[in-house]
Amino acid sequence: MNRSLLPPALPDVEADQPTECELRVLRVITEGKTAKEIAAGLRIGVNTVRNE
C-alpha cells in the first residue's frame, strides 16, 4: 500500500508526560537549591539533575 495514503501516526501521549524523577527534580528546583544540593537530596547524579 502506498504510504502517502495512510494517515499520519498519532503522537505518543505518554512521551509528553514528565517522569516521576523529572517531577521530583522540578519540585526541589522551586525551593531554589543548586543542582549539587538537589542531586545529594534525591540521591541521583548532578548530570541527571541537569538533564531532567
C-alpha positions, 0 to 999 in steps of 0.5 A: 500500500502506498504510504502517502495514503495512510494517515499520519501516526498519532503522537505518543501521549505518554512521551509528553508526560514528565517522569516521576524523577523529572517531577521530583527534580522540578519540585526541589528546583522551586525551593531554589537549591543548586543542582549539587544540593538537589542531586545529594537530596534525591540521591541521583547524579548532578548530570541527571539533575541537569538533564531532567 
